[in-house]
Amino acid sequence: MKQNVVPIPRPGVRFGPYPEQTQTRRPWTWYAAELLRARLLAVRAPSARERARFLHAVHEKRKQLQGCDIEFVSASARRLRSRFAVEGMTRHLVAECFSLIDACLRFHMNITLHDSQLLAGWLMLDRRLVEMQTGEGKTLAVALAAAAGAMAGIPVHVVTANEYLVARDAAALAPVFQTLGLTTGAVTAATAGSDRARIYRCDITYCTASELTFDHLRDQLGAASGQTERNLRGLCMAIIDEADSVLIDEARMPLILSGRVENAEQSAFYRQALFLAAKLKPDEHFKLDHANRRATLTAAGQEHAATLALHMGGAWRVRRRREETLGLALAAQHLFVKGRNYLVRDDHVVIIDETTGRAAQGRVWSQGLHQLIETRENCPLTQEQQTLTQTTFQRFFARYLRVSGISGTLHEARGQLLAIYGLPIVRIPLHLPNRRTIMPARVFATREMQWRHVVDTALALRTQQRPLLIGTDSVADSEVLSEHLSRAGVPHAVLNARFDAEEADIVAKAGQAGAVTVSTNMAGRGTDIRLGDNVAALGGLHVIVCQTNDSRRIDRQLYGRCARQGEPGSVEHLYCMGDGFDPLSAVAERLLRAIRREDAHGLPYRFVLLARAAQKMRERYRRREQWFYYLRAWHTERQLAFAGASD
């Protein structure tokens, strides 16, 4: 039977000095039609027989390496790289490559890869997304695919969820890659600009999606100005860990490369904007769009604003500038909450990434919104920025010649990922049976009732010495819950954007007997909470979810912190009235009365179904919104191309 040969994109004669995808096909407006076309064009997943044949080949090669020293493995890797260059990435060569990587992992880390990891690494080599449950060894599956691609001569970019994981994974796997004859580098926000080009010339580069995207934008600006020096060697192959976070949750976030604009009068202007905004009345003068965090003036508000600004002069006399600035000022006052959307750290406003819950150092809101919030918080003003170029993850990763990825929560977004990116999803079976217990969900009338239940549960579990992880919606919620636990005498740790520097230490202790950890979404991705001695015999980690998410996929991320690799664990989800019930407001009042009668014991499961129904409605809305945004972005990109610009 003829073997599938994966094309090898790399800088050279065929793909040019800076390989990237510049032509994209025109999407159909109808989502269902585009989804059908994507299914017909997608790479076919290997059959069960083909998977078994590949695994058999790896096991046979693994047997041949038993008893061989590491020098023999290193020499075999050098010979294999030459064969990749001549024969291409055939199945039997990839199987031999995986056996060599497995031997290196056994030597350096005392780890033997299991079949699920071997399959995941093989499937990612050919433009697929792999759903692999949390705790099944996704990091090593990514390392397999990255090493195989790099040994074939492809510059590989491994995109991880945060800078902590960038540094951790690159350092842990560097000896393995070095034995294979591969160089490894890591790019973080602290990496100097003069070092970036050198690091990107490594065979495998670990980085975050934002750092990688901004370095590409800098390359584009440099090329437009005639510079020949570039950071990247092109967009050949990207392997995205936590792929749904990058390609779905953060896909539309604008990434703007900007330059500073001097304006000595901006401080007074923003103070005036907040002063005028405080004079406007909600509903009468302005409307708030909470979903998009935007404020718009009504007709009465426009007239009142014109009257208030009549004697102020300057930019306030220009109607469009006045109304746009007041809209931003109203949003800054009413829609951006300290502790939920941003922090004040060392007299600087630091944005909190809504998806990860982490502090987004260096990121600023555009169009003066950031300066308005700084003025509101009495912080020194960041200089206004002039946009030089911009893009989104959705547009950037479409430029790669080969994209693949992995996550534990891809299934719910499979249609979007296939229609927008052309990436099919393959689910990998569990290596060991799942022992996670999902307890009945509950709804509470108020946050206070919910916190009371959490504290009671923490006290009960602490007497059993079981570890507990509590997921909250925001930094503010995590700190309120922390106060409740402190008053009840429960020792605990808090993991949120204020304490991101202590993440490694907090996560290392979260699985110890009797540990209680309160966290925002920071604990949802990338963390590996290892159980302490004898904790599995006590029932493992218990997770309480106090979050209201737009998608069950995001709920599953936190569920996946427990019961990893066949260990026991349990989860319970707590809902609070007012969270997630907006689409069912006609029912909400009746529910509220019923919950109050039930007191703190929560409601029967049928009431939770209403919260789940609201969640599904929001999920469908977000999916439609994502598709329309994709169509608009595609047409905008075409217009820029015709105008001789890019992004």
Beta strands, then each sheet from edge to edge (+ up, - down):
strand 1: 129-131
strand 2: 156-160
strand 3: 184-187
strand 4: 204-208
strand 5: 237-241
strand 6: 255-260
strand 7: 286-289
strand 8: 294-297
strand 9: 342-345
strand 10: 348-352
strand 11: 359-360
strand 12: 385-391
strand 13: 402-407
strand 14: 425-427
strand 15: 435-438
strand 16: 442-444
strand 17: 468-472
strand 18: 493-495
strand 19: 516-519
strand 20: 541-546
strand 21: 568-576
sheet 1: 3+ 4+ 2+ 5+ 13+ 1+ 14+
sheet 2: 6+ 12-
sheet 3: 7+ 8-
sheet 4: 9+ 10- 11+
sheet 5: 15+ 21+ 16+
sheet 6: 15+ 21+ 20+ 17+ 19+ 18+
end
